Amino acid sequence: MKISTSSTGFILDGFPRCPDEAQFLGEHGFFPDAAVIIQVDDQDISERLLPSQMEKWKQKQKKKL
């Protein structure tokens, strides 16, 4: 993947979260070219993230002992 250094774009992750934030963007002339919404089941997230987080926690506990 090539990233252009001349780009003037940006990514907003989780923003705007409320109507006031959306209004602020509009008032300042920030209009998105695209919006991506990713919907994931909570169970899928837990199955992917929990094992690695548990392993990190176990390693920290071993160091403490």
Predicted model as a PDB file, atoms N, CA, C, CB and O in Angstrom, pLDDT in the B-factor column:
MODEL        1                                                                  
ATOM      1  N   MET A   1       0.852  -1.183   0.000  1.00 44.00           N  
ATOM      2  CA  MET A   1       0.000   0.000   0.000  1.00 44.00           C  
ATOM      3  C   MET A   1       0.890   1.236   0.000  1.00 44.00           C  
ATOM      4  CB  MET A   1      -0.965   0.004   1.227  1.00 44.00           C  
ATOM      5  O   MET A   1       1.838   1.326   0.780  1.00 44.00           O  
ATOM      6  N   LYS A   2       0.585   2.174  -0.864  1.00 48.00           N  
ATOM      7  CA  LYS A   2       1.330   3.421  -0.945  1.00 48.00           C  
ATOM      8  C   LYS A   2       0.499   4.542  -0.336  1.00 48.00           C  
ATOM      9  CB  LYS A   2       1.707   3.748  -2.411  1.00 48.00           C  
ATOM     10  O   LYS A   2      -0.690   4.681  -0.624  1.00 48.00           O  
ATOM     11  N   ILE A   3       1.139   5.329   0.501  1.00 48.00           N  
ATOM     12  CA  ILE A   3       0.461   6.457   1.130  1.00 48.00           C  
ATOM     13  C   ILE A   3       1.044   7.734   0.552  1.00 48.00           C  
ATOM     14  CB  ILE A   3       0.608   6.423   2.688  1.00 48.00           C  
ATOM     15  O   ILE A   3       2.256   7.942   0.608  1.00 48.00           O  
ATOM     16  N   SER A   4       0.218   8.569   0.011  1.00 49.00           N  
ATOM     17  CA  SER A   4       0.666   9.817  -0.579  1.00 49.00           C  
ATOM     18  C   SER A   4       0.959  10.839   0.509  1.00 49.00           C  
ATOM     19  CB  SER A   4      -0.379  10.358  -1.555  1.00 49.00           C  
ATOM     20  O   SER A   4       0.163  11.030   1.428  1.00 49.00           O  
ATOM     21  N   THR A   5       2.109  11.492   0.395  1.00 55.00           N  
ATOM     22  CA  THR A   5       2.444  12.531   1.363  1.00 55.00           C  
ATOM     23  C   THR A   5       1.813  13.861   0.998  1.00 55.00           C  
ATOM     24  CB  THR A   5       3.947  12.687   1.468  1.00 55.00           C  
ATOM     25  O   THR A   5       1.858  14.806   1.785  1.00 55.00           O  
ATOM     26  N   SER A   6       1.214  13.948  -0.207  1.00 59.00           N  
ATOM     27  CA  SER A   6       0.582  15.192  -0.622  1.00 59.00           C  
ATOM     28  C   SER A   6      -0.918  15.217  -0.320  1.00 59.00           C  
ATOM     29  CB  SER A   6       0.809  15.412  -2.100  1.00 59.00           C  
ATOM     30  O   SER A   6      -1.604  16.183  -0.654  1.00 59.00           O  
ATOM     31  N   SER A   7      -1.419  14.171   0.303  1.00 61.00           N  
ATOM     32  CA  SER A   7      -2.839  14.089   0.611  1.00 61.00           C  
ATOM     33  C   SER A   7      -3.233  15.131   1.647  1.00 61.00           C  
ATOM     34  CB  SER A   7      -3.197  12.693   1.108  1.00 61.00           C  
ATOM     35  O   SER A   7      -2.479  15.425   2.574  1.00 61.00           O  
ATOM     36  N   THR A   8      -4.407  15.673   1.475  1.00 71.00           N  
ATOM     37  CA  THR A   8      -4.935  16.629   2.460  1.00 71.00           C  
ATOM     38  C   THR A   8      -6.080  16.017   3.248  1.00 71.00           C  
ATOM     39  CB  THR A   8      -5.406  17.917   1.768  1.00 71.00           C  
ATOM     40  O   THR A   8      -6.740  16.704   4.028  1.00 71.00           O  
ATOM     41  N   GLY A   9      -6.316  14.727   3.046  1.00 72.00           N  
ATOM     42  CA  GLY A   9      -7.418  14.058   3.715  1.00 72.00           C  
ATOM     43  C   GLY A   9      -7.060  13.595   5.109  1.00 72.00           C  
ATOM     44  O   GLY A   9      -5.916  13.703   5.549  1.00 72.00           O  
ATOM     45  N   PHE A  10      -8.065  13.077   5.794  1.00 73.00           N  
ATOM     46  CA  PHE A  10      -7.868  12.550   7.133  1.00 73.00           C  
ATOM     47  C   PHE A  10      -8.966  11.548   7.435  1.00 73.00           C  
ATOM     48  CB  PHE A  10      -7.851  13.683   8.181  1.00 73.00           C  
ATOM     49  O   PHE A  10      -9.975  11.484   6.734  1.00 73.00           O  
ATOM     50  N   ILE A  11      -8.759  10.771   8.482  1.00 75.00           N  
ATOM     51  CA  ILE A  11      -9.734   9.770   8.909  1.00 75.00           C  
ATOM     52  C   ILE A  11     -10.202  10.118  10.305  1.00 75.00           C  
ATOM     53  CB  ILE A  11      -9.134   8.337   8.868  1.00 75.00           C  
ATOM     54  O   ILE A  11      -9.393  10.426  11.181  1.00 75.00           O  
ATOM     55  N   LEU A  12     -11.500  10.071  10.514  1.00 74.00           N  
ATOM     56  CA  LEU A  12     -12.078  10.288  11.838  1.00 74.00           C  
ATOM     57  C   LEU A  12     -12.619   8.957  12.320  1.00 74.00           C  
ATOM     58  CB  LEU A  12     -13.202  11.387  11.812  1.00 74.00           C  
ATOM     59  O   LEU A  12     -13.574   8.430  11.749  1.00 74.00           O  
ATOM     60  N   ASP A  13     -12.028   8.414  13.351  1.00 78.00           N  
ATOM     61  CA  ASP A  13     -12.442   7.123  13.894  1.00 78.00           C  
ATOM     62  C   ASP A  13     -13.387   7.357  15.060  1.00 78.00           C  
ATOM     63  CB  ASP A  13     -11.214   6.282  14.339  1.00 78.00           C  
ATOM     64  O   ASP A  13     -12.968   7.828  16.117  1.00 78.00           O  
ATOM     65  N   GLY A  14     -14.655   7.031  14.875  1.00 79.00           N  
ATOM     66  CA  GLY A  14     -15.628   7.200  15.951  1.00 79.00           C  
ATOM     67  C   GLY A  14     -16.080   8.637  16.153  1.00 79.00           C  
ATOM     68  O   GLY A  14     -16.589   8.978  17.221  1.00 79.00           O  
ATOM     69  N   PHE A  15     -15.906   9.474  15.160  1.00 79.00           N  
ATOM     70  CA  PHE A  15     -16.273  10.880  15.270  1.00 79.00           C  
ATOM     71  C   PHE A  15     -17.038  11.253  14.027  1.00 79.00           C  
ATOM     72  CB  PHE A  15     -15.027  11.793  15.457  1.00 79.00           C  
ATOM     73  O   PHE A  15     -16.577  10.867  12.953  1.00 79.00           O  
ATOM     74  N   PRO A  16     -18.102  11.927  14.041  1.00 84.00           N  
ATOM     75  CA  PRO A  16     -18.761  12.504  15.210  1.00 84.00           C  
ATOM     76  C   PRO A  16     -19.597  11.473  15.967  1.00 84.00           C  
ATOM     77  CB  PRO A  16     -19.641  13.667  14.787  1.00 84.00           C  
ATOM     78  O   PRO A  16     -20.125  10.526  15.386  1.00 84.00           O  
ATOM     79  N   ARG A  17     -19.698  11.679  17.250  1.00 85.00           N  
ATOM     80  CA  ARG A  17     -20.465  10.769  18.105  1.00 85.00           C  
ATOM     81  C   ARG A  17     -21.841  11.316  18.452  1.00 85.00           C  
ATOM     82  CB  ARG A  17     -19.700  10.488  19.378  1.00 85.00           C  
ATOM     83  O   ARG A  17     -22.706  10.574  18.919  1.00 85.00           O  
ATOM     84  N   CYS A  18     -22.048  12.592  18.228  1.00 88.00           N  
ATOM     85  CA  CYS A  18     -23.342  13.182  18.574  1.00 88.00           C  
ATOM     86  C   CYS A  18     -23.694  14.272  17.554  1.00 88.00           C  
ATOM     87  CB  CYS A  18     -23.317  13.767  20.022  1.00 88.00           C  
ATOM     88  O   CYS A  18     -22.832  14.704  16.789  1.00 88.00           O  
ATOM     89  N   PRO A  19     -24.938  14.710  17.539  1.00 90.00           N  
ATOM     90  CA  PRO A  19     -25.350  15.742  16.575  1.00 90.00           C  
ATOM     91  C   PRO A  19     -24.542  17.032  16.673  1.00 90.00           C  
ATOM     92  CB  PRO A  19     -26.805  16.062  16.770  1.00 90.00           C  
ATOM     93  O   PRO A  19     -24.275  17.663  15.650  1.00 90.00           O  
ATOM     94  N   ASP A  20     -24.149  17.437  17.873  1.00 93.00           N  
ATOM     95  CA  ASP A  20     -23.365  18.671  18.020  1.00 93.00           C  
ATOM     96  C   ASP A  20     -22.025  18.568  17.310  1.00 93.00           C  
ATOM     97  CB  ASP A  20     -23.142  18.988  19.499  1.00 93.00           C  
ATOM     98  O   ASP A  20     -21.575  19.530  16.689  1.00 93.00           O  
ATOM     99  N   GLU A  21     -21.383  17.401  17.397  1.00 89.00           N  
ATOM    100  CA  GLU A  21     -20.101  17.212  16.719  1.00 89.00           C  
ATOM    101  C   GLU A  21     -20.295  17.215  15.201  1.00 89.00           C  
ATOM    102  CB  GLU A  21     -19.436  15.893  17.175  1.00 89.00           C  
ATOM    103  O   GLU A  21     -19.474  17.774  14.475  1.00 89.00           O  
ATOM    104  N   ALA A  22     -21.359  16.603  14.724  1.00 87.00           N  
ATOM    105  CA  ALA A  22     -21.650  16.599  13.293  1.00 87.00           C  
ATOM    106  C   ALA A  22     -21.931  18.021  12.803  1.00 87.00           C  
ATOM    107  CB  ALA A  22     -22.851  15.676  12.986  1.00 87.00           C  
ATOM    108  O   ALA A  22     -21.485  18.410  11.724  1.00 87.00           O  
ATOM    109  N   GLN A  23     -22.657  18.777  13.583  1.00 91.00           N  
ATOM    110  CA  GLN A  23     -22.961  20.162  13.223  1.00 91.00           C  
ATOM    111  C   GLN A  23     -21.673  20.978  13.148  1.00 91.00           C  
ATOM    112  CB  GLN A  23     -23.940  20.791  14.243  1.00 91.00           C  
ATOM    113  O   GLN A  23     -21.512  21.784  12.232  1.00 91.00           O  
ATOM    114  N   PHE A  24     -20.761  20.784  14.086  1.00 90.00           N  
ATOM    115  CA  PHE A  24     -19.480  21.483  14.081  1.00 90.00           C  
ATOM    116  C   PHE A  24     -18.732  21.217  12.783  1.00 90.00           C  
ATOM    117  CB  PHE A  24     -18.627  21.056  15.283  1.00 90.00           C  
ATOM    118  O   PHE A  24     -18.209  22.143  12.162  1.00 90.00           O  
ATOM    119  N   LEU A  25     -18.681  19.952  12.372  1.00 86.00           N  
ATOM    120  CA  LEU A  25     -17.985  19.603  11.135  1.00 86.00           C  
ATOM    121  C   LEU A  25     -18.611  20.318   9.939  1.00 86.00           C  
ATOM    122  CB  LEU A  25     -18.011  18.081  10.916  1.00 86.00           C  
ATOM    123  O   LEU A  25     -17.900  20.877   9.103  1.00 86.00           O  
ATOM    124  N   GLY A  26     -19.941  20.299   9.860  1.00 88.00           N  
ATOM    125  CA  GLY A  26     -20.635  20.954   8.763  1.00 88.00           C  
ATOM    126  C   GLY A  26     -20.406  22.454   8.731  1.00 88.00           C  
ATOM    127  O   GLY A  26     -20.209  23.036   7.664  1.00 88.00           O  
ATOM    128  N   GLU A  27     -20.431  23.079   9.901  1.00 92.00           N  
ATOM    129  CA  GLU A  27     -20.229  24.524   9.982  1.00 92.00           C  
ATOM    130  C   GLU A  27     -18.826  24.938   9.550  1.00 92.00           C  
ATOM    131  CB  GLU A  27     -20.490  25.003  11.394  1.00 92.00           C  
ATOM    132  O   GLU A  27     -18.615  26.066   9.106  1.00 92.00           O  
ATOM    133  N   HIS A  28     -17.869  24.020   9.683  1.00 90.00           N  
ATOM    134  CA  HIS A  28     -16.484  24.320   9.316  1.00 90.00           C  
ATOM    135  C   HIS A  28     -16.100  23.748   7.952  1.00 90.00           C  
ATOM    136  CB  HIS A  28     -15.544  23.781  10.375  1.00 90.00           C  
ATOM    137  O   HIS A  28     -14.923  23.724   7.593  1.00 90.00           O  
ATOM    138  N   GLY A  29     -17.086  23.293   7.205  1.00 87.00           N  
ATOM    139  CA  GLY A  29     -16.851  22.851   5.841  1.00 87.00           C  
ATOM    140  C   GLY A  29     -16.219  21.483   5.688  1.00 87.00           C  
ATOM    141  O   GLY A  29     -15.649  21.180   4.639  1.00 87.00           O  
ATOM    142  N   PHE A  30     -16.307  20.663   6.699  1.00 84.00           N  
ATOM    143  CA  PHE A  30     -15.759  19.308   6.619  1.00 84.00           C  
ATOM    144  C   PHE A  30     -16.880  18.340   6.248  1.00 84.00           C  
ATOM    145  CB  PHE A  30     -15.089  18.891   7.970  1.00 84.00           C  
ATOM    146  O   PHE A  30     -17.748  18.033   7.066  1.00 84.00           O  
ATOM    147  N   PHE A  31     -16.850  17.871   5.018  1.00 80.00           N  
ATOM    148  CA  PHE A  31     -17.865  16.948   4.540  1.00 80.00           C  
ATOM    149  C   PHE A  31     -17.168  15.676   4.070  1.00 80.00           C  
ATOM    150  CB  PHE A  31     -18.717  17.583   3.395  1.00 80.00           C  
ATOM    151  O   PHE A  31     -16.254  15.757   3.249  1.00 80.00           O  
ATOM    152  N   PRO A  32     -17.560  14.527   4.554  1.00 79.00           N  
ATOM    153  CA  PRO A  32     -16.866  13.284   4.195  1.00 79.00           C  
ATOM    154  C   PRO A  32     -17.117  12.881   2.744  1.00 79.00           C  
ATOM    155  CB  PRO A  32     -17.305  12.156   5.121  1.00 79.00           C  
ATOM    156  O   PRO A  32     -18.197  13.089   2.191  1.00 79.00           O  
ATOM    157  N   ASP A  33     -16.078  12.298   2.149  1.00 80.00           N  
ATOM    158  CA  ASP A  33     -16.224  11.694   0.828  1.00 80.00           C  
ATOM    159  C   ASP A  33     -16.851  10.318   0.950  1.00 80.00           C  
ATOM    160  CB  ASP A  33     -14.866  11.602   0.116  1.00 80.00           C  
ATOM    161  O   ASP A  33     -17.532   9.849   0.039  1.00 80.00           O  
ATOM    162  N   ALA A  34     -16.615   9.681   2.080  1.00 80.00           N  
ATOM    163  CA  ALA A  34     -17.135   8.329   2.305  1.00 80.00           C  
ATOM    164  C   ALA A  34     -17.258   8.082   3.802  1.00 80.00           C  
ATOM    165  CB  ALA A  34     -16.217   7.257   1.644  1.00 80.00           C  
ATOM    166  O   ALA A  34     -16.571   8.701   4.614  1.00 80.00           O  
ATOM    167  N   ALA A  35     -18.143   7.170   4.141  1.00 79.00           N  
ATOM    168  CA  ALA A  35     -18.294   6.732   5.526  1.00 79.00           C  
ATOM    169  C   ALA A  35     -18.321   5.213   5.536  1.00 79.00           C  
ATOM    170  CB  ALA A  35     -19.590   7.325   6.181  1.00 79.00           C  
ATOM    171  O   ALA A  35     -18.978   4.588   4.704  1.00 79.00           O  
ATOM    172  N   VAL A  36     -17.610   4.631   6.474  1.00 81.00           N  
ATOM    173  CA  VAL A  36     -17.554   3.174   6.599  1.00 81.00           C  
ATOM    174  C   VAL A  36     -18.079   2.814   7.980  1.00 81.00           C  
ATOM    175  CB  VAL A  36     -16.091   2.624   6.381  1.00 81.00           C  
ATOM    176  O   VAL A  36     -17.585   3.311   8.992  1.00 81.00           O  
ATOM    177  N   ILE A  37     -19.062   1.967   8.012  1.00 82.00           N  
ATOM    178  CA  ILE A  37     -19.621   1.491   9.276  1.00 82.00           C  
ATOM    179  C   ILE A  37     -19.366  -0.002   9.341  1.00 82.00           C  
ATOM    180  CB  ILE A  37     -21.158   1.820   9.401  1.00 82.00           C  
ATOM    181  O   ILE A  37     -19.792  -0.760   8.469  1.00 82.00           O  
ATOM    182  N   ILE A  38     -18.669  -0.411  10.380  1.00 83.00           N  
ATOM    183  CA  ILE A  38     -18.373  -1.830  10.563  1.00 83.00           C  
ATOM    184  C   ILE A  38     -19.140  -2.304  11.791  1.00 83.00           C  
ATOM    185  CB  ILE A  38     -16.824  -2.086  10.719  1.00 83.00           C  
ATOM    186  O   ILE A  38     -18.958  -1.785  12.892  1.00 83.00           O  
ATOM    187  N   GLN A  39     -19.981  -3.277  11.589  1.00 88.00           N  
ATOM    188  CA  GLN A  39     -20.765  -3.821  12.691  1.00 88.00           C  
ATOM    189  C   GLN A  39     -20.282  -5.235  12.965  1.00 88.00           C  
ATOM    190  CB  GLN A  39     -22.292  -3.801  12.369  1.00 88.00           C  
ATOM    191  O   GLN A  39     -20.265  -6.079  12.069  1.00 88.00           O  
ATOM    192  N   VAL A  40     -19.892  -5.487  14.202  1.00 88.00           N  
ATOM    193  CA  VAL A  40     -19.333  -6.774  14.585  1.00 88.00           C  
ATOM    194  C   VAL A  40     -20.063  -7.282  15.822  1.00 88.00           C  
ATOM    195  CB  VAL A  40     -17.806  -6.664  14.846  1.00 88.00           C  
ATOM    196  O   VAL A  40     -20.377  -6.512  16.729  1.00 88.00           O  
ATOM    197  N   ASP A  41     -20.324  -8.565  15.848  1.00 92.00           N  
ATOM    198  CA  ASP A  41     -20.963  -9.190  16.994  1.00 92.00           C  
ATOM    199  C   ASP A  41     -20.005  -9.185  18.188  1.00 92.00           C  
ATOM    200  CB  ASP A  41     -21.406 -10.633  16.653  1.00 92.00           C  
ATOM    201  O   ASP A  41     -18.818  -9.471  18.030  1.00 92.00           O  
ATOM    202  N   ASP A  42     -20.509  -8.865  19.370  1.00 91.00           N  
ATOM    203  CA  ASP A  42     -19.680  -8.835  20.581  1.00 91.00           C  
ATOM    204  C   ASP A  42     -18.945 -10.152  20.804  1.00 91.00           C  
ATOM    205  CB  ASP A  42     -20.540  -8.516  21.797  1.00 91.00           C  
ATOM    206  O   ASP A  42     -17.795 -10.154  21.244  1.00 91.00           O  
ATOM    207  N   GLN A  43     -19.583 -11.240  20.511  1.00 92.00           N  
ATOM    208  CA  GLN A  43     -18.968 -12.562  20.697  1.00 92.00           C  
ATOM    209  C   GLN A  43     -17.730 -12.719  19.813  1.00 92.00           C  
ATOM    210  CB  GLN A  43     -19.986 -13.677  20.383  1.00 92.00           C  
ATOM    211  O   GLN A  43     -16.725 -13.280  20.249  1.00 92.00           O  
ATOM    212  N   ASP A  44     -17.798 -12.231  18.584  1.00 91.00           N  
ATOM    213  CA  ASP A  44     -16.646 -12.298  17.682  1.00 91.00           C  
ATOM    214  C   ASP A  44     -15.462 -11.505  18.230  1.00 91.00           C  
ATOM    215  CB  ASP A  44     -17.027 -11.774  16.294  1.00 91.00           C  
ATOM    216  O   ASP A  44     -14.315 -11.944  18.158  1.00 91.00           O  
ATOM    217  N   ILE A  45     -15.760 -10.343  18.773  1.00 86.00           N  
ATOM    218  CA  ILE A  45     -14.695  -9.511  19.340  1.00 86.00           C  
ATOM    219  C   ILE A  45     -14.051 -10.223  20.522  1.00 86.00           C  
ATOM    220  CB  ILE A  45     -15.246  -8.132  19.777  1.00 86.00           C  
ATOM    221  O   ILE A  45     -12.826 -10.280  20.624  1.00 86.00           O  
ATOM    222  N   SER A  46     -14.866 -10.759  21.403  1.00 89.00           N  
ATOM    223  CA  SER A  46     -14.342 -11.470  22.574  1.00 89.00           C  
ATOM    224  C   SER A  46     -13.476 -12.651  22.164  1.00 89.00           C  
ATOM    225  CB  SER A  46     -15.489 -11.951  23.462  1.00 89.00           C  
ATOM    226  O   SER A  46     -12.405 -12.863  22.733  1.00 89.00           O  
ATOM    227  N   GLU A  47     -13.930 -13.416  21.188  1.00 90.00           N  
ATOM    228  CA  GLU A  47     -13.171 -14.585  20.762  1.00 90.00           C  
ATOM    229  C   GLU A  47     -11.833 -14.214  20.132  1.00 90.00           C  
ATOM    230  CB  GLU A  47     -13.985 -15.396  19.784  1.00 90.00           C  
ATOM    231  O   GLU A  47     -10.871 -14.975  20.235  1.00 90.00           O  
ATOM    232  N   ARG A  48     -11.760 -13.071  19.492  1.00 88.00           N  
ATOM    233  CA  ARG A  48     -10.510 -12.642  18.856  1.00 88.00           C  
ATOM    234  C   ARG A  48      -9.556 -11.973  19.835  1.00 88.00           C  
ATOM    235  CB  ARG A  48     -10.808 -11.693  17.717  1.00 88.00           C  
ATOM    236  O   ARG A  48      -8.351 -12.219  19.785  1.00 88.00           O  
ATOM    237  N   LEU A  49     -10.067 -11.144  20.710  1.00 87.00           N  
ATOM    238  CA  LEU A  49      -9.206 -10.329  21.554  1.00 87.00           C  
ATOM    239  C   LEU A  49      -8.912 -10.924  22.925  1.00 87.00           C  
ATOM    240  CB  LEU A  49      -9.820  -9.000  21.730  1.00 87.00           C  
ATOM    241  O   LEU A  49      -7.823 -10.727  23.463  1.00 87.00           O  
ATOM    242  N   LEU A  50      -9.856 -11.637  23.488  1.00 91.00           N  
ATOM    243  CA  LEU A  50      -9.690 -12.118  24.856  1.00 91.00           C  
ATOM    244  C   LEU A  50      -8.494 -13.046  25.050  1.00 91.00           C  
ATOM    245  CB  LEU A  50     -10.927 -12.824  25.282  1.00 91.00           C  
ATOM    246  O   LEU A  50      -7.761 -12.865  26.022  1.00 91.00           O  
ATOM    247  N   PRO A  51      -8.255 -14.033  24.176  1.00 89.00           N  
ATOM    248  CA  PRO A  51      -7.111 -14.921  24.417  1.00 89.00           C  
ATOM    249  C   PRO A  51      -5.767 -14.189  24.512  1.00 89.00           C  
ATOM    250  CB  PRO A  51      -7.036 -15.949  23.319  1.00 89.00           C  
ATOM    251  O   PRO A  51      -4.976 -14.480  25.409  1.00 89.00           O  
ATOM    252  N   SER A  52      -5.499 -13.258  23.617  1.00 89.00           N  
ATOM    253  CA  SER A  52      -4.220 -12.545  23.673  1.00 89.00           C  
ATOM    254  C   SER A  52      -4.142 -11.641  24.900  1.00 89.00           C  
ATOM    255  CB  SER A  52      -4.016 -11.718  22.401  1.00 89.00           C  
ATOM    256  O   SER A  52      -3.080 -11.506  25.507  1.00 89.00           O  
ATOM    257  N   GLN A  53      -5.250 -11.029  25.262  1.00 90.00           N  
ATOM    258  CA  GLN A  53      -5.248 -10.177  26.455  1.00 90.00           C  
ATOM    259  C   GLN A  53      -5.052 -11.002  27.727  1.00 90.00           C  
ATOM    260  CB  GLN A  53      -6.558  -9.382  26.543  1.00 90.00           C  
ATOM    261  O   GLN A  53      -4.368 -10.569  28.654  1.00 90.00           O  
ATOM    262  N   MET A  54      -5.643 -12.165  27.765  1.00 91.00           N  
ATOM    263  CA  MET A  54      -5.455 -13.051  28.917  1.00 91.00           C  
ATOM    264  C   MET A  54      -4.000 -13.486  29.028  1.00 91.00           C  
ATOM    265  CB  MET A  54      -6.369 -14.284  28.809  1.00 91.00           C  
ATOM    266  O   MET A  54      -3.454 -13.554  30.130  1.00 91.00           O  
ATOM    267  N   GLU A  55      -3.372 -13.780  27.899  1.00 91.00           N  
ATOM    268  CA  GLU A  55      -1.970 -14.181  27.909  1.00 91.00           C  
ATOM    269  C   GLU A  55      -1.079 -13.050  28.426  1.00 91.00           C  
ATOM    270  CB  GLU A  55      -1.528 -14.604  26.502  1.00 91.00           C  
ATOM    271  O   GLU A  55      -0.173 -13.290  29.223  1.00 91.00           O  
ATOM    272  N   LYS A  56      -1.330 -11.837  27.983  1.00 92.00           N  
ATOM    273  CA  LYS A  56      -0.569 -10.682  28.478  1.00 92.00           C  
ATOM    274  C   LYS A  56      -0.755 -10.531  29.989  1.00 92.00           C  
ATOM    275  CB  LYS A  56      -1.008  -9.384  27.750  1.00 92.00           C  
ATOM    276  O   LYS A  56       0.203 -10.265  30.714  1.00 92.00           O  
ATOM    277  N   TRP A  57      -1.979 -10.700  30.452  1.00 93.00           N  
ATOM    278  CA  TRP A  57      -2.260 -10.581  31.882  1.00 93.00           C  
ATOM    279  C   TRP A  57      -1.508 -11.650  32.672  1.00 93.00           C  
ATOM    280  CB  TRP A  57      -3.771 -10.691  32.144  1.00 93.00           C  
ATOM    281  O   TRP A  57      -0.932 -11.368  33.723  1.00 93.00           O  
ATOM    282  N   LYS A  58      -1.519 -12.898  32.149  1.00 94.00           N  
ATOM    283  CA  LYS A  58      -0.810 -13.984  32.823  1.00 94.00           C  
ATOM    284  C   LYS A  58       0.691 -13.707  32.921  1.00 94.00           C  
ATOM    285  CB  LYS A  58      -1.048 -15.299  32.088  1.00 94.00           C  
ATOM    286  O   LYS A  58       1.313 -13.991  33.945  1.00 94.00           O  
ATOM    287  N   GLN A  59       1.260 -13.161  31.869  1.00 94.00           N  
ATOM    288  CA  GLN A  59       2.693 -12.833  31.880  1.00 94.00           C  
ATOM    289  C   GLN A  59       2.996 -11.765  32.930  1.00 94.00           C  
ATOM    290  CB  GLN A  59       3.148 -12.348  30.485  1.00 94.00           C  
ATOM    291  O   GLN A  59       4.005 -11.855  33.630  1.00 94.00           O  
ATOM    292  N   LYS A  60       2.145 -10.773  33.043  1.00 93.00           N  
ATOM    293  CA  LYS A  60       2.336  -9.721  34.053  1.00 93.00           C  
ATOM    294  C   LYS A  60       2.255 -10.323  35.457  1.00 93.00           C  
ATOM    295  CB  LYS A  60       1.274  -8.594  33.885  1.00 93.00           C  
ATOM    296  O   LYS A  60       3.032  -9.957  36.339  1.00 93.00           O  
ATOM    297  N   GLN A  61       1.310 -11.248  35.660  1.00 93.00           N  
ATOM    298  CA  GLN A  61       1.158 -11.868  36.965  1.00 93.00           C  
ATOM    299  C   GLN A  61       2.384 -12.689  37.325  1.00 93.00           C  
ATOM    300  CB  GLN A  61      -0.085 -12.741  36.997  1.00 93.00           C  
ATOM    301  O   GLN A  61       2.814 -12.686  38.479  1.00 93.00           O  
ATOM    302  N   LYS A  62       2.949 -13.389  36.356  1.00 93.00           N  
ATOM    303  CA  LYS A  62       4.166 -14.165  36.607  1.00 93.00           C  
ATOM    304  C   LYS A  62       5.327 -13.268  37.003  1.00 93.00           C  
ATOM    305  CB  LYS A  62       4.540 -14.981  35.373  1.00 93.00           C  
ATOM    306  O   LYS A  62       6.114 -13.616  37.884  1.00 93.00           O  
ATOM    307  N   LYS A  63       5.437 -12.112  36.354  1.00 92.00           N  
ATOM    308  CA  LYS A  63       6.513 -11.171  36.681  1.00 92.00           C  
ATOM    309  C   LYS A  63       6.355 -10.625  38.104  1.00 92.00           C  
ATOM    310  CB  LYS A  63       6.535 -10.009  35.669  1.00 92.00           C  
ATOM    311  O   LYS A  63       7.345 -10.411  38.803  1.00 92.00           O  
ATOM    312  N   LYS A  64       5.113 -10.403  38.527  1.00 89.00           N  
ATOM    313  CA  LYS A  64       4.872  -9.887  39.864  1.00 89.00           C  
ATOM    314  C   LYS A  64       5.282 -10.886  40.938  1.00 89.00           C  
ATOM    315  CB  LYS A  64       3.413  -9.522  40.025  1.00 89.00           C  
ATOM    316  O   LYS A  64       5.754 -10.505  42.009  1.00 89.00           O  
ATOM    317  N   LEU A  65       5.095 -12.160  40.641  1.00 86.00           N  
ATOM    318  CA  LEU A  65       5.431 -13.209  41.610  1.00 86.00           C  
ATOM    319  C   LEU A  65       6.921 -13.402  41.633  1.00 86.00           C  
ATOM    320  CB  LEU A  65       4.721 -14.538  41.276  1.00 86.00           C  
ATOM    321  O   LEU A  65       7.423 -14.241  42.381  1.00 86.00           O  
TER     322      LEU A  65                                                      
ENDMDL                                                                          
END                                                                             
